[in-house]
Amino acid sequence: MAGRVAGKGLFIVLDHITDPHNAGAIIRSAECAGATAVVLPERRAAGVNATVRKAAAGATAHLPVARVANVAGALRTLKKAGVWAAGAAADPSAIDYTKADLRGDLAIVIGAEGDGISPVVRKECDFLVRIPMFGTLGSLNASVAAGILLFEARRQRDGGG
């Protein structure tokens, strides 16, 4: 697994991303950023079907994708293993993503477009990170936000922050 950082797990957890193109794009970005695995809920989310695999451009063959019954429960399990959970949120009280420490064992949680991270999953996050918006619109596409956060974690892990 070239590009992976030994002892520094990087997980991407998708909370009810239903668009298969977004799910595939996130899986592709996660693989390119050297993530450890992707976690997806079994229900009310895009499954790993032909559309997701096509959008992922082959990444599903190289990156483990775990389907779980309960995203909050999966986060609790990761946290017991020493993984911190950072939820992506547009909330003004969230930490600017460039100021958050994303270097250790980390699960980045991406919520559904529109609704964001569900309240039960948000409670499991150790901290929230936000990507500042400078235009008129108040949010990014979920796959774009995931890519930005994954590559910021990669930059920090490579000694850039």
C-alpha positions in Angstrom: 0.0 0.0 0.0 2.3 2.7 -1.2 1.6 6.1 0.3 0.1 4.8 3.5 1.6 6.1 6.7 2.5 3.2 9.1 0.7 3.6 12.4 -1.3 6.6 11.3 -4.7 5.3 10.2 -6.7 7.7 8.0 -10.3 6.6 7.6 -13.1 8.4 5.7 -16.6 7.7 7.1 -19.6 8.6 5.0 -22.8 9.4 6.8 -25.6 8.7 4.4 -24.1 9.8 1.2 -26.7 8.6 -1.3 -25.3 9.9 -4.6 -23.2 7.1 -6.1 -21.1 9.6 -8.0 -20.2 11.4 -4.8 -19.5 8.1 -3.0 -17.2 7.0 -5.9 -15.4 10.3 -6.1 -14.8 10.2 -2.3 -13.4 6.7 -2.5 -11.2 7.7 -5.4 -9.9 10.7 -3.4 -9.4 8.6 -0.3 -7.3 6.1 -2.2 -5.2 8.8 -3.8 -4.6 10.4 -0.4 -3.4 7.1 1.0 -6.3 6.5 3.3 -6.6 3.3 5.3 -10.2 2.5 4.5 -13.7 3.9 3.8 -16.6 3.2 6.0 -20.2 3.3 4.6 -23.5 2.6 6.2 -25.4 -0.5 4.8 -28.7 1.4 4.5 -29.8 4.8 3.3 -26.5 5.3 1.4 -25.0 4.5 -1.9 -23.7 0.9 -2.1 -20.6 -0.1 -3.9 -22.3 -0.8 -7.2 -21.2 -0.4 -10.8 -21.8 3.4 -10.7 -19.7 3.8 -7.6 -16.9 1.6 -8.9 -16.9 3.6 -12.2 -16.8 6.9 -10.4 -14.0 5.6 -8.2 -11.9 4.8 -11.3 -10.6 1.5 -9.9 -10.0 2.7 -6.3 -12.4 0.1 -4.9 -9.9 -2.6 -6.0 -7.1 -1.0 -3.9 -8.8 0.5 -0.8 -10.9 -1.5 1.7 -14.5 -0.4 1.9 -16.4 -1.5 5.1 -20.2 -1.5 5.1 -21.5 -1.1 8.6 -25.0 -1.3 10.2 -24.4 1.7 12.4 -22.1 4.6 11.6 -22.1 5.9 15.2 -21.2 2.5 16.4 -18.4 2.2 13.9 -17.0 5.5 15.1 -17.2 4.3 18.7 -15.2 1.2 17.7 -12.6 3.3 15.9 -12.3 5.6 18.9 -11.7 2.6 21.2 -8.8 1.8 19.0 -7.3 5.3 19.5 -8.7 6.9 16.3 -10.0 10.5 16.6 -13.1 11.5 14.7 -13.3 14.8 12.9 -16.6 15.8 11.5 -16.9 18.1 8.5 -19.4 20.8 9.3 -20.2 24.3 8.1 -20.8 25.3 11.8 -19.0 28.6 12.7 -17.8 27.0 15.9 -16.0 24.3 14.0 -12.2 24.6 13.7 -10.8 25.9 10.4 -9.4 22.8 8.7 -6.0 24.3 8.3 -5.7 24.9 12.1 -6.9 21.4 13.1 -4.4 18.7 13.9 -5.1 16.0 11.4 -1.8 14.1 11.8 -2.7 11.2 14.1 -5.0 8.2 13.7 -8.1 10.0 12.3 -11.5 9.3 10.9 -12.9 12.1 8.8 -16.7 12.1 8.8 -18.5 13.5 5.8 -22.3 14.0 6.0 -25.0 14.0 3.4 -25.3 17.1 1.2 -28.0 19.4 2.6 -28.4 17.6 6.0 -24.7 17.2 6.9 -23.7 14.8 9.6 -26.7 13.3 11.5 -27.0 14.4 15.1 -26.2 10.9 16.5 -23.0 10.7 14.4 -22.1 14.2 15.2 -22.1 13.4 18.9 -19.4 10.8 18.3 -17.1 13.3 16.6 -14.2 14.5 18.9 -14.1 17.8 17.0 -15.6 19.5 14.0 -13.7 21.1 11.1 -14.9 23.6 8.5 -13.7 24.7 5.2 -14.2 28.5 5.0 -16.5 29.7 2.2 -15.7 33.0 0.4 -18.4 33.0 -2.2 -22.1 33.4 -2.1 -22.9 29.6 -1.7 -22.6 28.2 1.8 -21.2 24.7 1.1 -19.2 22.5 -1.1 -20.1 19.2 -2.8 -19.5 16.4 -0.4 -16.8 14.8 -2.5 -14.9 18.1 -2.9 -15.0 18.7 0.9 -13.8 15.2 1.5 -10.9 15.7 -1.0 -9.8 18.9 0.6 -9.8 17.4 4.1 -8.1 14.2 3.0 -5.3 16.1 1.3 -4.9 18.5 4.2 -4.4 15.5 6.5 -1.9 14.1 3.9 -0.1 17.4 3.8 0.2 17.6 7.6 1.4 13.9 7.8 4.1 14.7 5.3 5.4 17.4 7.5 3.7 20.4 6.0 1.8 21.5 9.1 
